[in-house]
Amino acid sequence: MSASMDSKLIPDAAAGSGGLQALLGWAGRHPLLRPLAALAALLLIDFFLVPGFFRLEIKDGHLYGALVDIVNRAAPLMLAALGMTLVIATRGVDISVGAVVAISGAVAALLIGGKMVVVDGVSQYVSNVPMAWALAAAIGAALLCGAWNGLLVAVLGLQPIIATLILMVAGRGLAQLLTDGQIITVYYKPFFFIGGGYLFGLPFSLYIALGMFVLLAVLMRKTALGLFIQSVGINPVASRLAGIRTAALIFFVYIFCSFCAGLAGLMVASNIKSADANNAGLLLELDAILAVTLGGTSLAGGKFSLVGSVIGALIIQTLTYTIYSLGVPPEVNMVVKSLVVFLVCLSQSPEFRRIFKAAKS
């Protein structure tokens, strides 16, 4: 279910006379080895080429530095990747994530906005509606998007990429209609805390992503949900014959994926203090898919790793930061990502691995 489950093998492997060799062999076969090695290589490059990359400092009780900035900016991608992990684990894919981000941010910005009022002789901005209601409406819109995708995939049997492509196009258009094609600025300061605030010296967005990860990890490890998702990804027909409500499970993972995207949309809108329906979440779904596959989740379904998806998100954000810090043109970022996608697909191809092993021998 998750790569972390392999940790149970460590004590047994290290107990015998060849314990060290067995432990090293286990580490070499661990599915998280490659993503961790890739992240470590990027950090090493930054250590030598980006001055002060690992320097951290505290200002006004907040922790600042390149590492903090990477984690903060990776938080929306982490959320999107966690939701995408469950979808891909069931042999699906959701390419409407970016559109859901735009819809969520647009709904929140429209409802919160911010109008100037005078209270006790002091001018200040207040929300158009209570912020809690605005946030609930934004998440509700995201859940409706997930229900739409789930209906098309789980109930009507459409191919996931086609079903979510519909919302990818229509959802972006809906977000632009809601904002009338304009950037909706938010002036209500409490809203800024979601994506730009700090708690105990660390970005608040990090706590949201961490909380979602812990919730998912508990559900996957302490309930049968993770086993059911893995079973459906391996063989949906056999799972249905075994009594698993396959359609309901697939419906749930698409709703959950959109829920994560809705939270990411709130983070993005809060961070930039506005709703940009044209650019918010643009191509985020591709980064989420890449993060999931970099983390070791199989595109064929069944095998998945939540920890790996988080590491994959950090790899992508670190790569982006490195490219920008070295003064490389932004266009190169897309080329590098495409090469990474190509290599990931090759690494998951049984035929390629067979040819590679044959060539080595």
Secondary structure, DSSP 8 states (H G I E B T S, - for coil): --GGGGGGHHHHHHHSTTHHHHHHHHHHH-TTHHHHHHHHHHHHHHHHHSTTTT-EEEETTEEEEHHHHHHHHHHHHHHHHHHHHHHHHTT---TTHHHHHHHHHHHHHHHH--EEEEETTEEEEE-SS-HHHHHHHHHHHHHHHHHHHHIIIIIS---HHHHHHHHHHHHHHHHHHHHTTS-EE---HHHHHHHH-EETTEEHHHHHHHHHHHHHHHHHHHSSHHHHHHHHHH-HHHHHHTT--HHHHHHHHHHHHHHHHHHHHHHHHHHHTEE-TTTTTTTHHHHHHHHHHHTT--TTSS---HHHHHHHHHHHHHHHHHHHHTT--THHHHHHHHHHHHHHHHHT-HHHHHHHHHHH-
